[in-house]
Amino acid sequence: MSNPAIHETLEETDRSQPAQSGIQNLEIVDLAAERTCHFCGLELENVVLDLGMSPLCESFITADALDAMETFYPLRVFVCKQCYLMQLPRYESPQNIFKNYAYFSSFSESWLAHAKAYVEDITKLLQLTEASQVVEIASNDGYLLQFFVEMGIPALGIDPAGNVAEAARARGVDTLVEFFNTGLAERLRSDGLQADLIIGNNVLAQVPNLNSFVGGIKILLAPTGVATFEFPNLLRMIESNQFDTIYHEHFSYFSFSSAERIFAAHGLVFFDVDELQTHGGSLRIYARHIEDSTRPESARVSRMRQHEREIGLDSLEFYKTLQERVESTKRKLLTFLIDARQSGKRVVAYGAPGKGNTLLNYCGIRTDLIEYTVDLNPFKQGLFLPGTHIPIYPVERLAETVPDYIVILPWNLRDEIADQLAYTSRWGAELVVFIPEVEVLN
């Protein structure tokens, strides 16, 4: 694929990357004026979903700042009419969003198990040894790379958030506190590092400059190396009405075809793909250099392309009913909450994920409908949710207040959380999820 806008973007990115280390290697952009596609540069015109105004989903509020002004941004989703990438415009710089991140991957036992299984499988598939080099982009708190370290396989994490990098280093995972792009990739390669395996789990959505990011993968990947990336499946997201996964920290939303198009523009091809159950339905793609003929394309790749073509993902028509379905879900969950409160029921929530903040702010839910939420992450406890100002307590608060309904905001972990909350049935509490539709679990 050849597109002048892509090459112009790449040239501008290369010129704007300073050589120094740290989180300063960010391009300077006019955030307020940017309404162009993150990939092909075309002006964005087609709004397919409008979720109103919302704050940054990880901008938790301290008690002494509850009366201060909060910044809300439009949460409008566009689809590019040229490359069909679903995306949000940038309203805030990545540096402000990710420099101190509240999400720690290791707090989910099921996600840790998923990571460990992946490490075992990919190590066998690629025959990784002590002589190999693994790099994970957006390595968070070392949740995944710790398993390579235990096996004696050299591993390097890259993450812009200093607080989670500190937790990774405590696990013995060497971690750079930087944003990944072509500038960093070139610097690492010039230092003699090339990766036999590059990993990126749930990071593509958070990349504002896709061309610099994917171009960096091309630079850093060894000649016969493999890159695997996991990201929520756009088709599953739309079919399952997972609109709460849309927030400002997620700049783009990928189908297999749109991701393949972007990687191909930078000389990387997909040779395999797995469909996963994580995060409500995800894809794991396997990429290699176009020059590398050692790994032929699997039948799963051609089937995935054909399926998305038949569904019509590369047409604006596919997205026309999205707004109506989301508004219907909003009315149903508000009806449930209002009826519960009018019946004298006590309603609280479990979790403080980004997706929960999108849901609560879009639906206008405050403490009159959901009294509080609880979270295992001590970093969030004692804070308040952005926009709604719903307080966050330790999980022990549930037994102290015996609520009637507990809304599971991280619905993608519903089974794991339902097991954790089994004890609440002793006082008759019922667990609820709102996505894809209102459902009382027990």
C-alpha positions as a Markdown table, in Angstrom:
| # | Residue | x | y | z |
|---|---|---|---|---|
| 1 | Met | 0.0 | 0.0 | 0.0 |
| 2 | Ser | 1.4 | 3.4 | -1.0 |
| 3 | Asn | -0.1 | 6.6 | 0.3 |
| 4 | Pro | 1.6 | 10.0 | 0.2 |
| 5 | Ala | 0.0 | 11.1 | 3.5 |
| 6 | Ile | 1.7 | 8.1 | 5.3 |
| 7 | His | 5.1 | 9.0 | 3.9 |
| 8 | Glu | 4.6 | 12.6 | 4.9 |
| 9 | Thr | 3.6 | 11.6 | 8.4 |
| 10 | Leu | 6.7 | 9.4 | 8.7 |
| 11 | Glu | 9.0 | 12.1 | 7.5 |
| 12 | Glu | 7.6 | 14.6 | 10.0 |
| 13 | Thr | 7.8 | 12.1 | 12.8 |
| 14 | Asp | 11.5 | 11.4 | 12.1 |
| 15 | Arg | 12.3 | 15.1 | 12.1 |
| 16 | Ser | 10.4 | 15.6 | 15.4 |
| 17 | Gln | 12.1 | 12.9 | 17.5 |
| 18 | Pro | 14.8 | 14.3 | 19.7 |
| 19 | Ala | 17.7 | 11.9 | 20.5 |
| 20 | Gln | 17.7 | 12.2 | 24.2 |
| 21 | Ser | 16.2 | 9.5 | 26.4 |
| 22 | Gly | 13.2 | 9.6 | 28.7 |
| 23 | Ile | 9.6 | 10.5 | 28.0 |
| 24 | Gln | 10.6 | 13.6 | 26.1 |
| 25 | Asn | 10.7 | 11.7 | 22.7 |
| 26 | Leu | 7.3 | 12.9 | 21.8 |
| 27 | Glu | 6.3 | 14.7 | 18.6 |
| 28 | Ile | 4.8 | 18.2 | 19.1 |
| 29 | Val | 1.3 | 18.5 | 17.6 |
| 30 | Asp | -1.6 | 20.9 | 17.7 |
| 31 | Leu | -4.0 | 18.8 | 19.6 |
| 32 | Ala | -7.0 | 21.1 | 19.2 |
| 33 | Ala | -6.7 | 21.2 | 15.4 |
| 34 | Glu | -6.0 | 17.5 | 14.8 |
| 35 | Arg | -8.9 | 15.9 | 13.0 |
| 36 | Thr | -7.0 | 13.6 | 10.6 |
| 37 | Cys | -6.8 | 9.8 | 10.4 |
| 38 | His | -4.1 | 8.4 | 12.7 |
| 39 | Phe | -2.9 | 6.2 | 9.8 |
| 40 | Cys | -3.6 | 7.6 | 6.4 |
| 41 | Gly | -3.9 | 11.3 | 7.3 |
| 42 | Leu | -7.2 | 11.9 | 5.6 |
| 43 | Glu | -9.6 | 14.4 | 7.3 |
| 44 | Leu | -12.1 | 12.7 | 9.5 |
| 45 | Glu | -15.7 | 13.4 | 8.7 |
| 46 | Asn | -17.9 | 10.4 | 9.6 |
| 47 | Val | -19.0 | 10.2 | 13.2 |
| 48 | Val | -20.4 | 6.7 | 13.9 |
| 49 | Leu | -20.9 | 7.1 | 17.7 |
| 50 | Asp | -21.3 | 10.0 | 20.0 |
| 51 | Leu | -20.9 | 9.4 | 23.8 |
| 52 | Gly | -21.1 | 13.0 | 24.8 |
| 53 | Met | -18.5 | 14.7 | 27.0 |
| 54 | Ser | -16.2 | 12.7 | 29.3 |
| 55 | Pro | -13.0 | 13.2 | 31.3 |
| 56 | Leu | -9.9 | 11.1 | 30.8 |
| 57 | Cys | -10.9 | 7.7 | 32.2 |
| 58 | Glu | -7.7 | 7.3 | 34.4 |
| 59 | Ser | -7.8 | 10.8 | 35.8 |
| 60 | Phe | -8.9 | 9.8 | 39.3 |
| 61 | Ile | -9.8 | 12.6 | 41.8 |
| 62 | Thr | -8.3 | 13.1 | 45.2 |
| 63 | Ala | -10.5 | 14.2 | 48.1 |
| 64 | Asp | -9.0 | 17.7 | 48.2 |
| 65 | Ala | -9.7 | 18.2 | 44.5 |
| 66 | Leu | -13.4 | 17.4 | 44.4 |
| 67 | Asp | -14.4 | 21.0 | 44.2 |
| 68 | Ala | -11.8 | 21.8 | 41.5 |
| 69 | Met | -12.7 | 22.1 | 37.8 |
| 70 | Glu | -12.4 | 19.0 | 35.7 |
| 71 | Thr | -11.7 | 18.9 | 32.0 |
| 72 | Phe | -14.2 | 17.0 | 29.8 |
| 73 | Tyr | -13.6 | 16.2 | 26.2 |
| 74 | Pro | -15.9 | 15.1 | 23.4 |
| 75 | Leu | -16.1 | 11.3 | 23.1 |
| 76 | Arg | -17.0 | 11.0 | 19.4 |
| 77 | Val | -15.9 | 8.1 | 17.3 |
| 78 | Phe | -15.0 | 8.4 | 13.7 |
| 79 | Val | -14.4 | 5.9 | 10.9 |
| 80 | Cys | -12.0 | 7.0 | 8.2 |
| 81 | Lys | -13.7 | 6.7 | 4.8 |
| 82 | Gln | -10.4 | 5.8 | 3.1 |
| 83 | Cys | -8.7 | 3.2 | 5.3 |
| 84 | Tyr | -11.7 | 2.4 | 7.6 |
| 85 | Leu | -9.8 | 2.8 | 10.8 |
| 86 | Met | -12.2 | 3.5 | 13.7 |
| 87 | Gln | -10.7 | 6.1 | 16.0 |
| 88 | Leu | -10.9 | 9.1 | 18.3 |
| 89 | Pro | -9.2 | 12.5 | 17.6 |
| 90 | Arg | -6.5 | 13.4 | 20.1 |
| 91 | Tyr | -7.6 | 15.9 | 22.7 |
| 92 | Glu | -4.7 | 15.4 | 25.2 |
| 93 | Ser | -1.1 | 14.6 | 24.9 |
| 94 | Pro | 0.1 | 11.0 | 25.5 |
| 95 | Gln | 2.6 | 12.3 | 28.1 |
| 96 | Asn | -0.2 | 13.7 | 30.3 |
| 97 | Ile | -2.3 | 10.5 | 29.9 |
| 98 | Phe | 0.3 | 7.9 | 30.5 |
| 99 | Lys | 3.1 | 9.4 | 32.7 |
| 100 | Asn | 1.5 | 8.0 | 35.9 |
| 101 | Tyr | -0.8 | 5.2 | 35.1 |
| 102 | Ala | -3.4 | 3.7 | 37.5 |
| 103 | Tyr | -3.8 | 0.3 | 35.8 |
| 104 | Phe | -1.6 | -2.6 | 37.1 |
| 105 | Ser | -2.0 | -5.8 | 35.0 |
| 106 | Ser | -1.0 | -8.1 | 37.8 |
| 107 | Phe | -4.2 | -7.5 | 39.9 |
| 108 | Ser | -6.1 | -9.9 | 37.6 |
| 109 | Glu | -5.3 | -13.5 | 38.2 |
| 110 | Ser | -6.9 | -14.6 | 35.0 |
| 111 | Trp | -4.8 | -12.2 | 33.0 |
| 112 | Leu | -1.7 | -13.4 | 34.7 |
| 113 | Ala | -2.6 | -17.0 | 33.8 |
| 114 | His | -3.2 | -15.9 | 30.2 |
| 115 | Ala | 0.2 | -14.2 | 30.1 |
| 116 | Lys | 2.0 | -17.3 | 31.6 |
| 117 | Ala | 0.3 | -19.6 | 29.0 |
| 118 | Tyr | 1.4 | -17.3 | 26.2 |
| 119 | Val | 5.0 | -17.3 | 27.4 |
| 120 | Glu | 5.1 | -21.1 | 27.5 |
| 121 | Asp | 3.6 | -21.5 | 24.1 |
| 122 | Ile | 5.6 | -18.8 | 22.3 |
| 123 | Thr | 8.8 | -20.0 | 23.8 |
| 124 | Lys | 8.2 | -23.5 | 22.3 |
| 125 | Leu | 7.0 | -22.1 | 19.0 |
| 126 | Leu | 10.0 | -19.8 | 18.4 |
| 127 | Gln | 12.5 | -22.1 | 20.3 |
| 128 | Leu | 13.6 | -19.2 | 22.5 |
| 129 | Thr | 16.7 | -19.7 | 24.6 |
| 130 | Glu | 19.1 | -17.8 | 26.8 |
| 131 | Ala | 20.6 | -16.4 | 23.6 |
| 132 | Ser | 17.3 | -14.8 | 22.5 |
| 133 | Gln | 16.0 | -11.3 | 23.1 |
| 134 | Val | 12.4 | -10.5 | 24.0 |
| 135 | Val | 11.0 | -7.0 | 24.1 |
| 136 | Glu | 7.6 | -6.0 | 25.3 |
| 137 | Ile | 6.1 | -2.6 | 24.5 |
| 138 | Ala | 3.8 | -1.3 | 27.2 |
| 139 | Ser | 5.1 | -3.9 | 29.6 |
| 140 | Asn | 3.2 | -2.4 | 32.5 |
| 141 | Asp | 4.2 | -3.9 | 35.9 |
| 142 | Gly | 6.1 | -6.9 | 34.5 |
| 143 | Tyr | 3.1 | -9.1 | 34.6 |
| 144 | Leu | 4.3 | -11.0 | 31.4 |
| 145 | Leu | 8.0 | -10.6 | 31.1 |
| 146 | Gln | 8.5 | -11.9 | 34.6 |
| 147 | Phe | 7.9 | -15.4 | 33.2 |
| 148 | Phe | 10.6 | -15.0 | 30.6 |
| 149 | Val | 13.0 | -13.8 | 33.4 |
| 150 | Glu | 12.2 | -16.9 | 35.4 |
| 151 | Met | 13.2 | -19.0 | 32.3 |
| 152 | Gly | 16.5 | -17.2 | 31.9 |
| 153 | Ile | 15.5 | -15.6 | 28.6 |
| 154 | Pro | 16.7 | -12.0 | 28.3 |
| 155 | Ala | 13.7 | -9.6 | 28.4 |
| 156 | Leu | 13.3 | -5.8 | 28.1 |
| 157 | Gly | 10.2 | -3.9 | 29.0 |
| 158 | Ile | 9.3 | -0.5 | 27.6 |
| 159 | Asp | 6.6 | 1.6 | 29.3 |
| 160 | Pro | 6.1 | 5.4 | 29.6 |
| 161 | Ala | 4.6 | 5.2 | 33.1 |
| 162 | Gly | 7.2 | 5.4 | 35.8 |
| 163 | Asn | 5.1 | 4.0 | 38.6 |
| 164 | Val | 4.3 | 0.7 | 36.8 |
| 165 | Ala | 7.9 | 0.4 | 35.6 |
| 166 | Glu | 9.0 | 0.6 | 39.2 |
| 167 | Ala | 6.8 | -2.3 | 40.0 |
| 168 | Ala | 8.2 | -4.2 | 37.0 |
| 169 | Arg | 11.8 | -3.6 | 38.2 |
| 170 | Ala | 10.9 | -5.0 | 41.6 |
| 171 | Arg | 10.0 | -8.2 | 39.8 |
| 172 | Gly | 13.4 | -8.3 | 38.1 |
| 173 | Val | 12.2 | -7.0 | 34.8 |
| 174 | Asp | 14.6 | -4.5 | 33.1 |
| 175 | Thr | 12.3 | -1.6 | 32.0 |
| 176 | Leu | 12.8 | 1.6 | 30.0 |
| 177 | Val | 10.5 | 4.5 | 30.9 |
| 178 | Glu | 9.9 | 5.7 | 27.4 |
| 179 | Phe | 7.3 | 5.9 | 24.7 |
| 180 | Phe | 8.1 | 3.5 | 21.8 |
| 181 | Asn | 8.6 | 5.0 | 18.3 |
| 182 | Thr | 11.0 | 5.0 | 15.4 |
| 183 | Gly | 13.5 | 7.2 | 17.4 |
| 184 | Leu | 13.7 | 4.8 | 20.3 |
| 185 | Ala | 13.9 | 1.7 | 18.0 |
| 186 | Glu | 16.8 | 3.2 | 16.1 |
| 187 | Arg | 18.6 | 4.1 | 19.3 |
| 188 | Leu | 18.2 | 0.5 | 20.6 |
| 189 | Arg | 19.3 | -1.0 | 17.4 |
| 190 | Ser | 22.4 | 1.2 | 17.2 |
| 191 | Asp | 23.2 | 0.0 | 20.7 |
| 192 | Gly | 23.2 | -3.6 | 19.3 |
| 193 | Leu | 19.8 | -4.7 | 20.4 |
| 194 | Gln | 17.5 | -6.6 | 18.0 |
| 195 | Ala | 14.5 | -8.5 | 19.1 |
| 196 | Asp | 13.7 | -12.1 | 18.3 |
| 197 | Leu | 10.2 | -11.5 | 19.8 |
| 198 | Ile | 8.4 | -8.2 | 20.2 |
| 199 | Ile | 5.2 | -8.3 | 22.2 |
| 200 | Gly | 2.4 | -5.7 | 22.5 |
| 201 | Asn | -0.7 | -6.6 | 24.5 |
| 202 | Asn | -3.5 | -4.1 | 24.4 |
| 203 | Val | -1.2 | -1.2 | 23.4 |
| 204 | Leu | -2.1 | -0.6 | 19.8 |
| 205 | Ala | -5.3 | 1.2 | 20.8 |
| 206 | Gln | -3.2 | 3.6 | 23.0 |
| 207 | Val | -0.8 | 4.7 | 20.2 |
| 208 | Pro | -1.5 | 8.2 | 18.8 |
| 209 | Asn | 1.2 | 8.0 | 16.1 |
| 210 | Leu | 0.6 | 4.6 | 14.6 |
| 211 | Asn | 3.1 | 5.1 | 11.7 |
| 212 | Ser | 6.0 | 5.9 | 14.0 |
| 213 | Phe | 5.1 | 3.1 | 16.4 |
| 214 | Val | 4.7 | 0.3 | 13.7 |
| 215 | Gly | 7.7 | 1.7 | 11.9 |
| 216 | Gly | 9.7 | 1.2 | 15.1 |
| 217 | Ile | 8.7 | -2.5 | 15.2 |
| 218 | Lys | 10.1 | -2.9 | 11.7 |
| 219 | Ile | 13.4 | -1.4 | 12.8 |
| 220 | Leu | 13.8 | -3.3 | 16.1 |
| 221 | Leu | 12.7 | -6.7 | 14.9 |
| 222 | Ala | 15.5 | -9.2 | 14.0 |
| 223 | Pro | 15.5 | -10.4 | 10.4 |
| 224 | Thr | 13.7 | -13.7 | 11.2 |
| 225 | Gly | 12.0 | -12.3 | 14.4 |
| 226 | Val | 8.3 | -12.4 | 15.2 |
| 227 | Ala | 6.0 | -9.7 | 16.6 |
| 228 | Thr | 2.8 | -10.7 | 18.3 |
| 229 | Phe | 0.2 | -8.1 | 19.2 |
| 230 | Glu | -3.1 | -8.6 | 21.1 |
| 231 | Phe | -5.9 | -6.1 | 20.7 |
| 232 | Pro | -9.7 | -6.1 | 21.2 |
| 233 | Asn | -11.5 | -7.4 | 18.1 |
| 234 | Leu | -13.5 | -4.5 | 16.6 |
| 235 | Leu | -16.1 | -6.9 | 15.2 |
| 236 | Arg | -16.7 | -8.5 | 18.6 |
| 237 | Met | -16.8 | -5.1 | 20.2 |
| 238 | Ile | -19.6 | -3.9 | 17.9 |
| 239 | Glu | -21.5 | -7.1 | 17.9 |
| 240 | Ser | -21.4 | -7.4 | 21.7 |
| 241 | Asn | -22.2 | -3.7 | 22.2 |
| 242 | Gln | -19.0 | -3.1 | 24.1 |
| 243 | Phe | -19.2 | 0.7 | 23.8 |
| 244 | Asp | -17.7 | 1.3 | 27.2 |
| 245 | Thr | -14.3 | 0.2 | 25.9 |
| 246 | Ile | -14.2 | 3.5 | 24.0 |
| 247 | Tyr | -12.3 | 6.3 | 25.9 |
| 248 | His | -9.8 | 9.0 | 25.2 |
| 249 | Glu | -6.8 | 6.8 | 26.2 |
| 250 | His | -7.8 | 4.5 | 23.3 |
| 251 | Phe | -7.1 | 6.4 | 20.1 |
| 252 | Ser | -7.9 | 3.6 | 17.6 |
| 253 | Tyr | -10.1 | 0.4 | 17.4 |
| 254 | Phe | -8.9 | -2.4 | 15.1 |
| 255 | Ser | -10.3 | -5.0 | 12.9 |
| 256 | Phe | -7.9 | -7.6 | 11.5 |
| 257 | Ser | -8.0 | -5.9 | 8.2 |
| 258 | Ser | -7.3 | -2.4 | 9.4 |
| 259 | Ala | -4.4 | -3.6 | 11.6 |
| 260 | Glu | -3.0 | -5.7 | 8.6 |
| 261 | Arg | -3.2 | -2.6 | 6.4 |
| 262 | Ile | -1.1 | -0.5 | 8.8 |
| 263 | Phe | 1.6 | -3.2 | 9.4 |
| 264 | Ala | 1.8 | -3.9 | 5.7 |
| 265 | Ala | 2.5 | -0.2 | 5.0 |
| 266 | His | 5.7 | -0.6 | 7.1 |
| 267 | Gly | 6.9 | -3.9 | 5.5 |
| 268 | Leu | 5.4 | -6.3 | 8.1 |
| 269 | Val | 3.0 | -9.1 | 7.2 |
| 270 | Phe | 0.6 | -11.2 | 9.3 |
| 271 | Phe | 1.3 | -14.9 | 8.9 |
| 272 | Asp | -1.1 | -16.1 | 11.6 |
| 273 | Val | -3.9 | -15.0 | 13.9 |
| 274 | Asp | -5.6 | -16.4 | 17.0 |
| 275 | Glu | -9.1 | -15.5 | 18.3 |
| 276 | Leu | -9.0 | -15.0 | 22.0 |
| 277 | Gln | -11.7 | -14.7 | 24.7 |
| 278 | Thr | -9.8 | -12.0 | 26.7 |
| 279 | His | -11.3 | -8.5 | 27.0 |
| 280 | Gly | -14.6 | -9.5 | 25.5 |
| 281 | Gly | -13.0 | -11.0 | 22.4 |
| 282 | Ser | -9.5 | -10.2 | 21.1 |
| 283 | Leu | -7.2 | -11.0 | 18.3 |
| 284 | Arg | -3.6 | -12.0 | 18.6 |
| 285 | Ile | -1.7 | -11.4 | 15.3 |
| 286 | Tyr | 1.7 | -12.9 | 14.4 |
| 287 | Ala | 3.8 | -10.6 | 12.2 |
| 288 | Arg | 7.2 | -11.0 | 10.4 |
| 289 | His | 9.2 | -9.0 | 7.9 |
| 290 | Ile | 7.9 | -9.1 | 4.4 |
| 291 | Glu | 11.4 | -10.2 | 3.3 |
| 292 | Asp | 11.3 | -13.3 | 5.7 |
| 293 | Ser | 9.9 | -16.3 | 3.8 |
| 294 | Thr | 10.5 | -18.8 | 6.7 |
| 295 | Arg | 7.0 | -18.5 | 8.0 |
| 296 | Pro | 4.2 | -19.1 | 5.5 |
| 297 | Glu | 0.7 | -17.6 | 5.9 |
| 298 | Ser | -1.7 | -19.8 | 7.7 |
| 299 | Ala | -5.2 | -20.6 | 6.5 |
| 300 | Arg | -6.6 | -18.7 | 9.5 |
| 301 | Val | -5.3 | -15.4 | 8.0 |
| 302 | Ser | -7.2 | -15.8 | 4.7 |
| 303 | Arg | -10.3 | -17.0 | 6.5 |
| 304 | Met | -10.2 | -13.9 | 8.8 |
| 305 | Arg | -9.8 | -11.6 | 5.8 |
| 306 | Gln | -12.7 | -13.2 | 4.0 |
| 307 | His | -15.0 | -13.1 | 7.0 |
| 308 | Glu | -14.5 | -9.4 | 7.6 |
| 309 | Arg | -15.0 | -8.7 | 3.9 |
| 310 | Glu | -18.3 | -10.6 | 4.0 |
| 311 | Ile | -19.5 | -8.8 | 7.2 |
| 312 | Gly | -18.8 | -5.5 | 5.5 |
| 313 | Leu | -16.3 | -3.9 | 8.0 |
| 314 | Asp | -14.8 | -1.9 | 5.2 |
| 315 | Ser | -17.9 | 0.1 | 4.6 |
| 316 | Leu | -19.6 | 2.9 | 6.4 |
| 317 | Glu | -22.9 | 1.2 | 6.2 |
| 318 | Phe | -21.8 | -1.4 | 8.8 |
| 319 | Tyr | -21.6 | 1.2 | 11.6 |
| 320 | Lys | -25.0 | 2.9 | 11.0 |
| 321 | Thr | -26.9 | 1.1 | 13.8 |
| 322 | Leu | -24.2 | 1.5 | 16.5 |
| 323 | Gln | -25.6 | 4.8 | 18.0 |
| 324 | Glu | -29.1 | 3.4 | 18.3 |
| 325 | Arg | -28.0 | 0.2 | 20.0 |
| 326 | Val | -25.9 | 2.1 | 22.5 |
| 327 | Glu | -28.7 | 4.6 | 23.4 |
| 328 | Ser | -31.1 | 1.6 | 23.9 |
| 329 | Thr | -28.6 | 0.0 | 26.4 |
| 330 | Lys | -28.3 | 3.3 | 28.3 |
| 331 | Arg | -32.1 | 3.5 | 28.8 |
| 332 | Lys | -32.3 | -0.1 | 30.0 |
| 333 | Leu | -29.5 | 0.2 | 32.6 |
| 334 | Leu | -30.9 | 3.6 | 33.9 |
| 335 | Thr | -34.3 | 2.0 | 34.2 |
| 336 | Phe | -32.8 | -0.9 | 36.2 |
| 337 | Leu | -30.9 | 1.4 | 38.6 |
| 338 | Ile | -33.9 | 3.8 | 39.1 |
| 339 | Asp | -36.2 | 0.9 | 39.8 |
| 340 | Ala | -33.7 | -0.6 | 42.2 |
| 341 | Arg | -33.3 | 2.6 | 44.1 |
| 342 | Gln | -37.0 | 3.4 | 44.2 |
| 343 | Ser | -37.5 | -0.1 | 45.7 |
| 344 | Gly | -35.1 | 0.8 | 48.5 |
| 345 | Lys | -32.3 | -1.4 | 47.3 |
| 346 | Arg | -28.7 | -0.5 | 48.0 |
| 347 | Val | -26.6 | -0.5 | 44.8 |
| 348 | Val | -22.7 | -0.4 | 44.7 |
| 349 | Ala | -20.1 | -1.4 | 42.1 |
| 350 | Tyr | -17.0 | -3.5 | 41.8 |
| 351 | Gly | -13.9 | -2.2 | 40.1 |
| 352 | Ala | -12.7 | 1.2 | 38.8 |
| 353 | Pro | -11.6 | 0.3 | 35.2 |
| 354 | Gly | -11.4 | 2.8 | 32.4 |
| 355 | Lys | -14.4 | 1.2 | 30.7 |
| 356 | Gly | -16.5 | 1.8 | 33.8 |
| 357 | Asn | -15.8 | 5.5 | 33.7 |
| 358 | Thr | -17.0 | 5.7 | 30.1 |
| 359 | Leu | -20.2 | 3.9 | 31.0 |
| 360 | Leu | -20.9 | 5.9 | 34.1 |
| 361 | Asn | -20.2 | 9.3 | 32.6 |
| 362 | Tyr | -22.2 | 8.6 | 29.4 |
| 363 | Cys | -25.2 | 7.5 | 31.4 |
| 364 | Gly | -24.9 | 10.3 | 33.9 |
| 365 | Ile | -24.7 | 7.9 | 36.9 |
| 366 | Arg | -23.7 | 9.5 | 40.2 |
| 367 | Thr | -23.8 | 8.4 | 43.9 |
| 368 | Asp | -27.6 | 8.7 | 43.9 |
| 369 | Leu | -27.7 | 5.6 | 41.8 |
| 370 | Ile | -24.4 | 3.8 | 42.6 |
| 371 | Glu | -23.3 | 4.6 | 46.1 |
| 372 | Tyr | -19.6 | 3.6 | 45.8 |
| 373 | Thr | -17.3 | 1.2 | 44.1 |
| 374 | Val | -14.5 | -1.1 | 45.5 |
| 375 | Asp | -11.2 | -2.1 | 43.9 |
| 376 | Leu | -8.3 | -4.4 | 44.7 |
| 377 | Asn | -5.7 | -1.9 | 43.5 |
| 378 | Pro | -4.5 | 0.2 | 46.5 |
| 379 | Phe | -3.4 | 2.9 | 44.1 |
| 380 | Lys | -7.1 | 3.7 | 43.4 |
| 381 | Gln | -8.5 | 3.2 | 46.9 |
| 382 | Gly | -9.3 | 6.5 | 48.6 |
| 383 | Leu | -9.8 | 8.3 | 45.3 |
| 384 | Phe | -12.9 | 9.2 | 43.4 |
| 385 | Leu | -14.0 | 8.3 | 39.9 |
| 386 | Pro | -13.4 | 11.0 | 37.3 |
| 387 | Gly | -16.5 | 12.9 | 36.4 |
| 388 | Thr | -19.0 | 11.0 | 38.6 |
| 389 | His | -17.0 | 11.4 | 41.9 |
| 390 | Ile | -18.1 | 8.0 | 43.0 |
| 391 | Pro | -15.8 | 7.0 | 45.9 |
| 392 | Ile | -13.4 | 4.0 | 45.7 |
| 393 | Tyr | -13.0 | 1.8 | 48.7 |
| 394 | Pro | -11.2 | -1.4 | 49.5 |
| 395 | Val | -13.2 | -4.6 | 48.8 |
| 396 | Glu | -13.8 | -5.1 | 52.6 |
| 397 | Arg | -16.4 | -2.3 | 52.3 |
| 398 | Leu | -18.9 | -4.7 | 50.8 |
| 399 | Ala | -19.1 | -6.9 | 53.9 |
| 400 | Glu | -19.4 | -3.8 | 56.0 |
| 401 | Thr | -22.4 | -2.3 | 54.1 |
| 402 | Val | -24.1 | -5.5 | 52.7 |
| 403 | Pro | -25.4 | -4.0 | 49.5 |
| 404 | Asp | -28.3 | -5.6 | 47.6 |
| 405 | Tyr | -26.8 | -5.2 | 44.1 |
| 406 | Ile | -23.1 | -5.2 | 43.1 |
| 407 | Val | -22.5 | -4.0 | 39.5 |
| 408 | Ile | -19.4 | -5.5 | 38.0 |
| 409 | Leu | -17.8 | -2.7 | 35.9 |
| 410 | Pro | -14.9 | -4.8 | 34.5 |
| 411 | Trp | -17.4 | -7.2 | 32.8 |
| 412 | Asn | -14.6 | -8.9 | 30.9 |
| 413 | Leu | -13.5 | -10.4 | 34.2 |
| 414 | Arg | -17.0 | -11.3 | 35.3 |
| 415 | Asp | -16.3 | -15.0 | 36.0 |
| 416 | Glu | -13.2 | -14.3 | 38.0 |
| 417 | Ile | -14.9 | -11.5 | 40.0 |
| 418 | Ala | -18.1 | -13.6 | 40.6 |
| 419 | Asp | -15.9 | -16.3 | 42.2 |
| 420 | Gln | -14.2 | -13.6 | 44.4 |
| 421 | Leu | -17.6 | -12.3 | 45.4 |
| 422 | Ala | -19.3 | -15.6 | 46.1 |
| 423 | Tyr | -19.4 | -14.8 | 49.8 |
| 424 | Thr | -21.8 | -11.9 | 49.2 |
| 425 | Ser | -24.6 | -14.4 | 48.5 |
| 426 | Arg | -24.7 | -15.0 | 52.3 |
| 427 | Trp | -26.6 | -11.8 | 52.7 |
| 428 | Gly | -28.5 | -12.1 | 49.4 |
| 429 | Ala | -26.5 | -9.8 | 47.2 |
| 430 | Glu | -27.0 | -10.1 | 43.5 |
| 431 | Leu | -24.3 | -9.5 | 40.9 |
| 432 | Val | -25.1 | -7.4 | 37.8 |
| 433 | Val | -23.4 | -6.6 | 34.5 |
| 434 | Phe | -24.5 | -3.9 | 32.1 |
| 435 | Ile | -22.6 | -5.0 | 28.9 |
| 436 | Pro | -23.8 | -6.2 | 26.4 |
| 437 | Glu | -27.1 | -5.8 | 28.1 |
| 438 | Val | -28.4 | -5.6 | 31.7 |
| 439 | Glu | -28.0 | -9.0 | 33.3 |
| 440 | Val | -28.4 | -10.2 | 36.9 |
| 441 | Leu | -26.0 | -13.1 | 37.3 |
| 442 | Asn | -27.4 | -14.8 | 40.4 |
